[in-house]
Amino acid sequence: MNKVRKMVMLALIISQALVLHLIEGFMPVVAPGIKLGLANIMTLVTLVLFGFKEALVVVIVRSVLGSLLAGSVTAILYSLAGGILSCLVMGWLYFRWRAYFSMMGISTAGAIFHNIGQLLVASWVFGTIGILFTYLPVLTVAAMGTGFFVGLASRYIIKYLEEQKWFKWERG
C-alpha cells in the first residue's frame, strides 16, 4: 500500500472512531465510567490490519479530538491514559500471543486495562489510591461484557475487509 493510500485509510478509520466515540456520548450509562467502548473497534481493526504504531496514532488522535469535541480538557487525561494502556496491552497480546487469545480475549484485556489506566489517572487527580481498588471490580465485570462485544464486532469487520478486493495490500 502506498503512503498516500495508507494515510487516507487511517484518516477514514480515525474519523469512524471519532464518530463512534461521539455517538457513544449520547448513550445512557449504567454507572459512571461504564461505556461500550465502540471506538475501540476501530483501534482493534487498525491494530490487526495496519500494526501497532498506526493503532496508537488512532487512539491518540481520537482521544484528543473526542475529548475536545464532546468532553473537557481533563477528559483528555482519562481518555489518553486508558486508550494508550489498552493499546499497549492489546498490541502485546496480539503480536506475541495471538495463537492463545481470540479477538474477544484481546479486546477484553484491552477493556480491563483501559479502565485501569483511567482509574490510575483518577487516583492521581484525587490523591487517593482507594478509587482504584473500590471501583475496579465493578469496571472489570463490565469490561468483560463490553470487551467481548467489541472484540466480536472487530473480528467481523476485519474478516469482511480482508475479503474485499479493493482493500487488499501487502502488509509489512
Contacts in CASP RR format, 6 or more apart in sequence:
PFRMAT RR
TARGET T0000
AUTHOR 0000-0000-0000
METHOD contacts of the structure
MODEL  1
MNKVRKMVMLALIISQALVLHLIEGFMPVVAPGIKLGLANIMTLVTLVLF
GFKEALVVVIVRSVLGSLLAGSVTAILYSLAGGILSCLVMGWLYFRWRAY
FSMMGISTAGAIFHNIGQLLVASWVFGTIGILFTYLPVLTVAAMGTGFFV
GLASRYIIKYLEEQKWFKWERG
1 9 0 8 1.000
1 169 0 8 1.000
1 170 0 8 1.000
5 169 0 8 1.000
6 50 0 8 1.000
9 50 0 8 1.000
10 46 0 8 1.000
10 50 0 8 1.000
10 54 0 8 1.000
10 57 0 8 1.000
10 58 0 8 1.000
13 42 0 8 1.000
13 45 0 8 1.000
13 46 0 8 1.000
13 58 0 8 1.000
14 42 0 8 1.000
14 57 0 8 1.000
14 58 0 8 1.000
14 61 0 8 1.000
14 62 0 8 1.000
14 65 0 8 1.000
16 42 0 8 1.000
17 39 0 8 1.000
17 41 0 8 1.000
17 42 0 8 1.000
17 43 0 8 1.000
17 58 0 8 1.000
17 62 0 8 1.000
18 39 0 8 1.000
18 62 0 8 1.000
18 65 0 8 1.000
18 66 0 8 1.000
18 69 0 8 1.000
20 37 0 8 1.000
20 38 0 8 1.000
20 39 0 8 1.000
20 41 0 8 1.000
20 42 0 8 1.000
21 38 0 8 1.000
21 39 0 8 1.000
21 62 0 8 1.000
21 66 0 8 1.000
21 70 0 8 1.000
22 66 0 8 1.000
22 69 0 8 1.000
22 70 0 8 1.000
23 38 0 8 1.000
24 35 0 8 1.000
24 36 0 8 1.000
24 37 0 8 1.000
24 38 0 8 1.000
24 39 0 8 1.000
25 35 0 8 1.000
25 70 0 8 1.000
27 35 0 8 1.000
27 36 0 8 1.000
29 35 0 8 1.000
30 142 0 8 1.000
31 138 0 8 1.000
31 142 0 8 1.000
33 115 0 8 1.000
33 118 0 8 1.000
33 139 0 8 1.000
34 138 0 8 1.000
34 139 0 8 1.000
34 142 0 8 1.000
34 146 0 8 1.000
35 146 0 8 1.000
36 146 0 8 1.000
36 149 0 8 1.000
36 150 0 8 1.000
37 111 0 8 1.000
37 114 0 8 1.000
37 146 0 8 1.000
37 147 0 8 1.000
37 150 0 8 1.000
38 150 0 8 1.000
39 62 0 8 1.000
40 83 0 8 1.000
40 86 0 8 1.000
40 107 0 8 1.000
40 110 0 8 1.000
40 111 0 8 1.000
40 114 0 8 1.000
40 147 0 8 1.000
40 150 0 8 1.000
41 150 0 8 1.000
41 151 0 8 1.000
41 153 0 8 1.000
41 154 0 8 1.000
41 157 0 8 1.000
42 58 0 8 1.000
42 62 0 8 1.000
43 55 0 8 1.000
43 58 0 8 1.000
43 59 0 8 1.000
43 62 0 8 1.000
43 83 0 8 1.000
43 86 0 8 1.000
43 87 0 8 1.000
43 90 0 8 1.000
44 55 0 8 1.000
44 90 0 8 1.000
44 103 0 8 1.000
44 106 0 8 1.000
44 107 0 8 1.000
44 150 0 8 1.000
44 151 0 8 1.000
44 154 0 8 1.000
44 158 0 8 1.000
45 154 0 8 1.000
45 157 0 8 1.000
45 158 0 8 1.000
45 161 0 8 1.000
46 54 0 8 1.000
46 55 0 8 1.000
46 58 0 8 1.000
47 54 0 8 1.000
47 55 0 8 1.000
47 87 0 8 1.000
47 90 0 8 1.000
47 91 0 8 1.000
47 94 0 8 1.000
48 94 0 8 1.000
48 103 0 8 1.000
48 154 0 8 1.000
48 158 0 8 1.000
49 158 0 8 1.000
49 161 0 8 1.000
49 162 0 8 1.000
49 171 0 8 1.000
52 87 0 8 1.000
52 91 0 8 1.000
52 95 0 8 1.000
55 87 0 8 1.000
55 90 0 8 1.000
55 91 0 8 1.000
56 84 0 8 1.000
56 87 0 8 1.000
59 80 0 8 1.000
59 83 0 8 1.000
59 84 0 8 1.000
59 86 0 8 1.000
59 87 0 8 1.000
60 80 0 8 1.000
60 84 0 8 1.000
63 76 0 8 1.000
63 79 0 8 1.000
63 80 0 8 1.000
63 83 0 8 1.000
64 76 0 8 1.000
64 79 0 8 1.000
64 80 0 8 1.000
66 79 0 8 1.000
67 73 0 8 1.000
67 75 0 8 1.000
67 76 0 8 1.000
67 79 0 8 1.000
68 76 0 8 1.000
74 125 0 8 1.000
77 121 0 8 1.000
77 125 0 8 1.000
78 118 0 8 1.000
78 121 0 8 1.000
78 122 0 8 1.000
79 118 0 8 1.000
81 117 0 8 1.000
81 118 0 8 1.000
81 120 0 8 1.000
81 121 0 8 1.000
82 113 0 8 1.000
82 114 0 8 1.000
82 115 0 8 1.000
82 116 0 8 1.000
82 117 0 8 1.000
82 118 0 8 1.000
82 121 0 8 1.000
83 114 0 8 1.000
83 117 0 8 1.000
85 113 0 8 1.000
85 114 0 8 1.000
85 116 0 8 1.000
85 117 0 8 1.000
86 110 0 8 1.000
86 111 0 8 1.000
86 113 0 8 1.000
86 114 0 8 1.000
86 117 0 8 1.000
88 113 0 8 1.000
89 109 0 8 1.000
89 110 0 8 1.000
89 113 0 8 1.000
90 106 0 8 1.000
90 107 0 8 1.000
90 109 0 8 1.000
90 110 0 8 1.000
91 106 0 8 1.000
93 101 0 8 1.000
93 105 0 8 1.000
93 106 0 8 1.000
93 109 0 8 1.000
94 101 0 8 1.000
94 106 0 8 1.000
98 106 0 8 1.000
101 109 0 8 1.000
102 155 0 8 1.000
103 151 0 8 1.000
103 152 0 8 1.000
103 154 0 8 1.000
103 155 0 8 1.000
103 158 0 8 1.000
104 147 0 8 1.000
104 148 0 8 1.000
104 151 0 8 1.000
104 152 0 8 1.000
104 155 0 8 1.000
105 147 0 8 1.000
105 148 0 8 1.000
105 151 0 8 1.000
106 151 0 8 1.000
107 147 0 8 1.000
107 148 0 8 1.000
107 150 0 8 1.000
107 151 0 8 1.000
107 154 0 8 1.000
108 143 0 8 1.000
108 144 0 8 1.000
108 145 0 8 1.000
108 147 0 8 1.000
108 148 0 8 1.000
108 151 0 8 1.000
110 143 0 8 1.000
110 147 0 8 1.000
111 143 0 8 1.000
111 144 0 8 1.000
111 145 0 8 1.000
111 146 0 8 1.000
111 147 0 8 1.000
111 150 0 8 1.000
112 139 0 8 1.000
112 140 0 8 1.000
112 143 0 8 1.000
112 144 0 8 1.000
114 143 0 8 1.000
115 136 0 8 1.000
115 139 0 8 1.000
115 140 0 8 1.000
115 142 0 8 1.000
115 143 0 8 1.000
116 132 0 8 1.000
116 136 0 8 1.000
119 131 0 8 1.000
119 132 0 8 1.000
119 135 0 8 1.000
119 136 0 8 1.000
119 139 0 8 1.000
120 132 0 8 1.000
122 131 0 8 1.000
122 132 0 8 1.000
123 129 0 8 1.000
123 130 0 8 1.000
123 131 0 8 1.000
123 132 0 8 1.000
161 167 0 8 1.000
162 168 0 8 1.000
END
